[in-house]
Amino acid sequence: MGRGGGVFLSASRRSTSWRGAAPHGTLTRMTERLSTSNPAGATGAATGDRLPPARFAYDRHTWKEIAHLLANLPAALLGFVYVVTMLGVGAGLTVTVIGFPLLAAGLLGARQLGKLERARARALLGVRVDEPSPLPLRGKGGFFPQLWMALKDPVGWRTVLYDFIRLPWGILTFVITLTSLFVLWPVLPFIARGLANADRAMVRGLLSPSDELERRIAELESDRGVVVDTAAADLRRIERDLHDGAQARLVNLAMGLGLAKEKLLEDPDAAAAMVDEAHGEVKLALQELRDLARGIHPAVLTDRGLDAALSSVASRCTVPVKVTVDLTERPAAAIEGIAYFTVSELLQNVSKHSAARSASVEVWRSSDRLLIQVEDNGRGGARLDGGTGMKGLADRLTAVDGLFVVDSPEGGPTTVTAELPWRDREDANSASRAAGPR
């Protein structure tokens, strides 16, 4: 499933094609093809959009180009007046508190003018240009982050540049086309084709998305918010576990030892019983602290890697689990930790919800991706919105440029495939040493 969710991909059985996948893996390519497909077509003229060569006889393509060139003047006037007014008022009022919001609103309006120009070029020039990704303003946590994102919007500024330089061009194309329509009409198709090609180049150069850059920027901006929210939630969970668990037991232990001290001379037997009870509380508190430490980052993962750590997790599952880790080297600690907690939560779901008789975990590397597959023969029906933590896992993986795919038909089996970017542990350590102390 991609970002939009809902795509079930049968990624099970770990075919040999996955092992020899190209960079980003077969799963990445299939998911991106499903999630980023655009019915409008790719940027630029597709095969079906190629125009016939210009000729002396007028055809519908020539008339469309003539209509576009004649419409350049009113469209350029509208865009130029809007841009000059927006820049003049917005920049002039930046000394006040309303200048920057007006400028941001003007850039959002410029996006709409760019949308109209792309539609006009699509209808009259046959230019297929993808619509840029919308600004991810929702969930930005306040007015000022949203304002700053709108002010630095590259799509809005390129549209402003497009509308600003179009006025002299619009006048030129209008005069040449109108004059040629009466004076040079035999060769007008060739003139119109040359002028229209310049228009096509402007639209592609200034009004098209910057390849995948803008989409990736929007995704990474959104993912950064997910990472921050996840880190905050983890801190709250650790604080709650400490407060409700080990801290409460240590408080009871201190009170029990205090009472035992008071009764030590008066009633030695009662004091001994209290000390014995306090000893039990100490054992429980230590166990809870160990569990909490394991939940933060288990020592076995740091010392022995994924194979031993996942085997330890599998031993605590309520069903038999076969673990296969096929890695010749260890990934970076951050990637290794995410892989560990992903498998750990998936096996918890197997124990609680699947009613399975057996399960398996496979981990391997394919080019620059770390692939994880967890399968069980339970009753199936797992969904991202099923309340079993799947949505949180998907968000956590997408925040680090990973993928999360669930294939769980009713009646089973359930196959969950996760994909993470591979980073070498040596590279990560070198970058950490190069950063030095702060």
C-alpha positions as CSV (number, residue, x, y, z in Angstrom):
1,M,0.0,0.0,0.0
2,G,1.2,3.5,-0.7
3,R,0.6,6.6,1.2
4,G,-3.0,6.7,0.3
5,G,-3.4,3.2,1.7
6,G,-5.7,0.5,0.6
7,V,-3.5,-1.2,-1.9
8,F,-3.0,-4.9,-1.1
9,L,0.1,-6.4,-2.7
10,S,0.8,-10.1,-2.5
11,A,4.4,-9.8,-1.5
12,S,4.6,-13.2,0.2
13,R,6.6,-16.3,-0.7
14,R,9.7,-14.1,-1.1
15,S,10.4,-14.9,-4.7
16,T,13.9,-14.8,-6.1
17,S,13.1,-11.7,-8.1
18,W,13.0,-9.7,-4.9
19,R,16.5,-10.7,-4.0
20,G,17.8,-9.3,-7.3
21,A,15.6,-6.3,-7.4
22,A,16.8,-3.0,-8.7
23,P,17.4,-0.1,-6.2
24,H,14.4,0.5,-4.0
25,G,13.2,-3.0,-4.7
26,T,10.3,-4.4,-6.7
27,L,7.9,-3.4,-3.9
28,T,8.9,0.3,-4.2
29,R,8.4,0.4,-7.9
30,M,5.0,-1.3,-7.8
31,T,3.8,0.9,-4.9
32,E,5.0,4.1,-6.5
33,R,3.4,3.1,-9.8
34,L,0.1,2.5,-8.0
35,S,0.2,5.6,-5.7
36,T,1.6,8.3,-8.1
37,S,-0.1,7.4,-11.3
38,N,-1.7,10.5,-12.9
39,P,-4.4,10.3,-15.5
40,A,-3.3,13.6,-16.9
41,G,-0.1,11.8,-18.1
42,A,3.5,12.6,-17.6
43,T,5.2,15.9,-17.8
44,G,5.7,16.9,-21.4
45,A,4.1,15.6,-24.5
46,A,3.3,11.9,-24.4
47,T,3.3,9.7,-27.4
48,G,-0.4,10.3,-28.0
49,D,0.1,14.1,-27.8
50,R,2.5,14.5,-30.6
51,L,1.3,17.1,-33.1
52,P,1.3,16.6,-36.9
53,P,3.9,18.6,-38.8
54,A,2.9,22.1,-39.8
55,R,1.7,22.5,-43.3
56,F,0.1,25.1,-45.6
57,A,-3.4,23.7,-45.2
58,Y,-5.1,24.8,-42.0
59,D,-6.2,22.0,-39.6
60,R,-7.6,21.9,-36.1
61,H,-4.2,21.9,-34.5
62,T,-3.3,25.1,-36.3
63,W,-6.5,26.8,-35.4
64,K,-5.9,25.8,-31.7
65,E,-2.5,27.3,-31.8
66,I,-3.8,30.5,-33.4
67,A,-6.5,30.7,-30.7
68,H,-3.9,30.2,-28.0
69,L,-1.6,32.9,-29.4
70,L,-4.4,35.4,-29.7
71,A,-5.5,34.6,-26.2
72,N,-2.0,35.3,-24.9
73,L,-2.6,39.1,-24.7
74,P,-5.7,39.1,-22.3
75,A,-4.2,36.2,-20.3
76,A,-0.8,38.0,-20.0
77,L,-2.6,41.3,-19.0
78,L,-4.5,39.5,-16.3
79,G,-1.4,37.7,-14.9
80,F,0.8,40.8,-15.1
81,V,-1.7,43.1,-13.3
82,Y,-2.2,40.5,-10.6
83,V,1.5,39.9,-10.1
84,V,2.4,43.6,-10.0
85,T,-0.5,44.4,-7.6
86,M,0.3,41.4,-5.4
87,L,4.1,42.2,-5.2
88,G,3.5,45.9,-4.8
89,V,1.0,45.7,-2.1
90,G,2.5,42.7,-0.3
91,A,6.1,43.9,-0.4
92,G,5.1,47.5,0.4
93,L,3.3,46.4,3.5
94,T,6.0,44.0,4.8
95,V,6.9,46.8,7.3
96,T,3.5,46.1,8.9
97,V,2.1,42.9,10.4
98,I,-0.2,42.3,7.4
99,G,2.4,42.4,4.6
100,F,3.7,38.9,4.8
101,P,0.2,37.3,5.1
102,L,-0.9,39.2,2.0
103,L,2.2,38.1,0.1
104,A,1.6,34.5,1.1
105,A,-2.1,34.8,0.0
106,G,-0.9,36.3,-3.3
107,L,1.4,33.3,-3.9
108,L,-1.4,30.9,-3.2
109,G,-3.5,32.9,-5.8
110,A,-0.6,32.7,-8.3
111,R,-0.8,28.9,-8.0
112,Q,-4.4,29.1,-9.3
113,L,-3.3,31.3,-12.2
114,G,-0.7,28.7,-13.0
115,K,-3.4,26.0,-12.9
116,L,-5.5,28.0,-15.4
117,E,-2.5,28.4,-17.7
118,R,-1.7,24.7,-17.6
119,A,-5.3,23.9,-18.5
120,R,-5.2,26.4,-21.4
121,A,-2.0,24.9,-22.7
122,R,-3.4,21.4,-22.3
123,A,-6.6,22.2,-24.3
124,L,-5.0,24.3,-27.1
125,L,-1.4,23.3,-27.3
126,G,-1.6,19.6,-26.3
127,V,0.9,20.0,-23.5
128,R,0.5,17.5,-20.7
129,V,1.9,18.9,-17.5
130,D,1.4,17.3,-14.1
131,E,-0.2,19.5,-11.4
132,P,2.3,20.3,-8.7
133,S,1.7,18.8,-5.2
134,P,-0.5,21.0,-3.0
135,L,1.1,22.7,-0.1
136,P,0.8,20.4,3.0
137,L,-0.5,23.3,5.2
138,R,-2.8,21.1,7.3
139,G,-1.3,19.8,10.6
140,K,1.6,22.3,10.5
141,G,1.0,23.2,14.1
142,G,0.4,26.9,13.9
143,F,0.0,30.1,11.8
144,F,3.7,31.0,11.4
145,P,4.9,27.6,10.0
146,Q,2.1,27.7,7.5
147,L,3.0,31.3,6.6
148,W,6.6,30.4,6.1
149,M,5.8,27.4,3.9
150,A,3.5,29.6,1.7
151,L,6.2,32.3,1.4
152,K,8.9,29.9,0.2
153,D,6.6,28.0,-2.2
154,P,8.7,27.5,-5.4
155,V,5.6,26.8,-7.5
156,G,4.1,30.1,-6.5
157,W,7.3,32.0,-7.3
158,R,7.8,30.4,-10.6
159,T,4.2,31.2,-11.6
160,V,4.9,34.8,-10.6
161,L,7.9,34.9,-12.8
162,Y,5.9,33.3,-15.7
163,D,3.1,35.9,-15.4
164,F,5.6,38.8,-15.1
165,I,7.6,38.0,-18.3
166,R,4.5,37.1,-20.3
167,L,3.2,40.6,-21.0
168,P,5.8,41.6,-23.8
169,W,5.5,38.1,-25.2
170,G,1.7,38.2,-25.2
171,I,1.8,41.5,-27.0
172,L,4.3,40.2,-29.5
173,T,2.4,37.0,-30.3
174,F,-0.9,38.8,-30.5
175,V,0.4,41.3,-33.0
176,I,2.3,38.8,-35.2
177,T,-0.6,36.3,-35.3
178,L,-3.2,38.9,-36.0
179,T,-1.1,40.5,-38.7
180,S,-0.2,37.2,-40.3
181,L,-3.8,36.2,-40.3
182,F,-4.5,38.9,-42.9
183,V,-1.1,39.5,-44.5
184,L,0.9,36.2,-44.3
185,W,-2.0,33.8,-44.1
186,P,-0.4,31.2,-46.5
187,V,2.6,30.7,-44.1
188,L,0.7,31.4,-40.8
189,P,0.7,27.7,-39.8
190,F,4.5,27.7,-39.7
191,I,4.6,31.0,-37.8
192,A,2.0,29.8,-35.4
193,R,3.9,26.5,-34.8
194,G,7.1,28.3,-34.0
195,L,5.5,30.8,-31.6
196,A,3.4,28.0,-30.0
197,N,6.6,25.9,-29.5
198,A,8.1,28.8,-27.5
199,D,4.9,28.9,-25.4
200,R,5.2,25.1,-24.8
201,A,8.8,25.5,-23.7
202,M,7.7,28.3,-21.2
203,V,4.9,26.2,-19.8
204,R,7.1,23.1,-19.3
205,G,10.0,25.2,-17.9
206,L,8.1,27.4,-15.4
207,L,4.7,25.7,-14.7
208,S,5.7,22.1,-14.4
209,P,6.7,20.4,-11.2
210,S,10.5,20.1,-10.6
211,D,10.5,16.4,-11.4
212,E,9.9,14.5,-8.1
213,L,11.6,17.2,-5.9
214,E,8.5,19.1,-4.9
215,R,6.6,15.9,-4.1
216,R,9.4,14.6,-2.0
217,I,9.7,17.9,-0.2
218,A,6.0,17.8,0.7
219,E,6.3,14.2,1.8
220,L,9.4,14.8,3.9
221,E,7.7,17.9,5.5
222,S,4.7,15.7,6.5
223,D,7.0,12.8,7.6
224,R,9.0,15.2,9.9
225,G,5.7,15.9,11.8
226,V,5.1,12.2,12.1
227,V,8.5,11.6,13.5
228,V,8.1,14.4,16.1
229,D,4.7,13.2,17.1
230,T,6.0,9.6,17.4
231,A,8.9,10.6,19.5
232,A,6.6,12.7,21.8
233,A,4.3,9.7,22.2
234,D,7.2,7.4,23.1
235,L,8.4,9.8,25.7
236,R,4.9,10.0,27.2
237,R,4.6,6.2,27.2
238,I,8.0,5.9,29.0
239,E,7.1,8.5,31.6
240,R,3.7,6.8,32.2
241,D,5.3,3.4,32.5
242,L,7.9,4.7,35.0
243,H,5.3,6.6,37.0
244,D,2.7,3.8,37.1
245,G,5.1,0.9,37.4
246,A,8.6,0.9,38.8
247,Q,8.2,4.3,40.6
248,A,5.1,3.2,42.4
249,R,6.7,-0.1,43.5
250,L,9.8,1.8,44.7
251,V,7.6,4.1,46.8
252,N,5.8,1.1,48.3
253,L,9.2,-0.5,48.9
254,A,10.5,2.6,50.8
255,M,7.3,2.7,52.9
256,G,7.6,-1.0,53.7
257,L,11.2,-0.8,54.8
258,G,10.3,2.2,57.0
259,L,7.6,0.2,58.8
260,A,10.0,-2.7,59.1
261,K,12.6,-0.5,60.7
262,E,10.1,0.7,63.3
263,K,9.0,-2.8,64.1
264,L,12.5,-4.3,64.1
265,L,12.8,-4.1,67.9
266,E,9.2,-4.4,68.9
267,D,8.2,-7.3,66.6
268,P,11.1,-9.0,64.8
269,D,8.9,-11.6,63.2
270,A,6.6,-8.9,61.6
271,A,9.7,-6.9,60.6
272,A,11.2,-10.0,58.9
273,A,7.9,-10.5,57.0
274,M,7.9,-6.9,55.8
275,V,11.5,-7.2,54.7
276,D,10.7,-10.4,52.8
277,E,7.7,-8.6,51.1
278,A,10.0,-5.7,50.3
279,H,12.5,-8.1,48.7
280,G,9.7,-9.3,46.4
281,E,8.8,-5.7,45.5
282,V,12.5,-5.1,44.6
283,K,12.4,-8.1,42.2
284,L,9.2,-6.9,40.5
285,A,10.6,-3.4,40.2
286,L,13.8,-4.7,38.6
287,Q,11.8,-6.8,36.2
288,E,9.6,-3.8,35.2
289,L,12.7,-1.7,34.7
290,R,14.2,-4.4,32.5
291,D,11.0,-4.6,30.4
292,L,11.0,-0.8,30.1
293,A,14.7,-0.8,29.0
294,R,13.9,-3.6,26.5
295,G,11.1,-1.4,25.1
296,I,13.4,1.5,24.6
297,H,16.3,-0.4,23.1
298,P,17.1,-4.0,24.0
299,A,20.6,-4.8,25.0
300,V,20.6,-8.0,22.9
301,L,19.9,-5.9,19.8
302,T,22.9,-3.7,20.5
303,D,25.3,-6.5,21.4
304,R,24.3,-9.3,18.9
305,G,22.2,-7.8,16.2
306,L,18.8,-8.5,14.6
307,D,19.1,-12.3,14.4
308,A,19.5,-12.8,18.2
309,A,17.1,-10.0,19.1
310,L,14.3,-11.3,16.8
311,S,14.8,-14.8,18.1
312,S,14.3,-13.4,21.6
313,V,11.1,-11.7,20.5
314,A,9.9,-14.9,18.8
315,S,10.5,-16.9,21.9
316,R,8.0,-14.8,23.8
317,C,5.3,-15.2,21.1
318,T,2.4,-17.5,22.0
319,V,2.7,-19.4,18.7
320,P,5.8,-21.1,17.3
321,V,7.7,-18.7,15.1
322,K,10.4,-19.5,12.6
323,V,13.0,-16.7,12.3
324,T,15.3,-16.4,9.2
325,V,17.7,-13.4,9.1
326,D,19.8,-13.4,5.9
327,L,22.2,-10.5,6.4
328,T,25.9,-10.5,5.8
329,E,26.3,-7.2,7.7
330,R,24.4,-5.1,10.2
331,P,22.5,-2.0,9.1
332,A,22.7,1.4,10.8
333,A,21.5,1.3,14.4
334,A,18.4,3.5,13.7
335,I,17.3,1.2,10.8
336,E,18.0,-1.9,12.9
337,G,15.9,-0.5,15.8
338,I,13.0,0.3,13.6
339,A,13.1,-3.2,12.1
340,Y,13.2,-4.8,15.5
341,F,10.2,-2.8,16.9
342,T,8.3,-3.5,13.7
343,V,8.7,-7.2,14.0
344,S,8.0,-7.1,17.7
345,E,4.7,-5.3,17.3
346,L,3.7,-7.6,14.4
347,L,4.3,-10.7,16.6
348,Q,2.3,-9.1,19.4
349,N,-0.6,-8.8,17.0
350,V,-0.1,-12.4,16.0
351,S,-0.3,-13.4,19.7
352,K,-3.3,-11.3,20.5
353,H,-5.5,-11.2,17.4
354,S,-4.6,-13.8,14.7
355,A,-5.6,-17.2,16.4
356,A,-2.7,-18.6,14.3
357,R,-1.0,-21.9,14.8
358,S,2.4,-20.8,13.5
359,A,4.2,-17.8,12.1
360,S,7.4,-16.9,10.3
361,V,9.7,-13.9,10.2
362,E,12.1,-13.3,7.3
363,V,14.6,-10.5,7.0
364,W,17.0,-9.9,4.1
365,R,18.7,-7.2,2.1
366,S,17.9,-6.4,-1.5
367,S,20.3,-3.8,-3.0
368,D,19.9,-0.6,-0.8
369,R,16.7,-1.8,0.9
370,L,16.1,-3.9,4.1
371,L,13.1,-6.2,3.6
372,I,11.0,-7.7,6.4
373,Q,8.2,-10.3,5.9
374,V,6.0,-11.6,8.8
375,E,3.5,-14.3,7.9
376,D,1.0,-16.3,10.0
377,N,-1.7,-18.8,9.2
378,G,-4.4,-17.2,11.3
379,R,-7.8,-16.0,10.5
380,G,-6.7,-12.9,8.5
381,G,-8.7,-9.7,8.1
382,A,-5.9,-7.4,9.4
383,R,-6.3,-3.8,8.2
384,L,-4.5,-0.6,8.7
385,D,-7.6,0.9,10.4
386,G,-8.3,-2.3,12.4
387,G,-7.0,-0.9,15.7
388,T,-4.0,-3.3,16.0
389,G,-1.3,-0.7,15.7
390,M,-0.8,-1.2,11.9
391,K,-1.5,2.4,11.1
392,G,1.2,3.5,13.6
393,L,3.7,1.1,12.1
394,A,2.9,2.3,8.6
395,D,3.4,6.0,9.6
396,R,6.7,5.2,11.4
397,L,8.1,3.4,8.3
398,T,7.0,6.1,5.8
399,A,8.6,8.7,8.0
400,V,12.0,7.2,7.2
401,D,11.2,6.6,3.5
402,G,10.0,3.0,4.0
403,L,7.0,1.1,2.9
404,F,4.4,-1.1,4.7
405,V,2.2,-3.5,2.9
406,V,-0.6,-5.7,4.4
407,D,-2.0,-8.7,2.5
408,S,-4.6,-10.3,4.8
409,P,-7.8,-11.7,3.2
410,E,-10.5,-13.0,5.4
411,G,-9.7,-16.6,6.5
412,G,-5.9,-15.9,6.2
413,P,-3.1,-16.2,5.8
414,T,-1.8,-12.8,6.7
415,T,1.5,-11.5,5.1
416,V,2.9,-8.2,6.2
417,T,5.9,-6.9,4.2
418,A,7.9,-3.9,5.4
419,E,10.7,-2.2,3.5
420,L,13.3,0.2,4.9
421,P,16.2,2.1,3.4
422,W,19.5,0.4,4.0
423,R,22.3,2.4,5.6
424,D,25.6,1.0,6.4
425,R,26.5,1.0,10.1
426,E,30.1,2.2,9.3
427,D,28.7,5.2,7.4
428,A,26.4,6.1,10.2
429,N,29.2,5.8,12.8
430,S,31.6,7.9,10.6
431,A,28.9,10.6,10.2
432,S,28.4,10.6,14.0
433,R,32.1,10.9,14.6
434,A,32.5,13.7,12.0
435,A,29.7,15.7,13.7
436,G,31.8,15.6,16.9
437,P,30.6,16.8,20.4
438,R,28.0,19.5,20.5
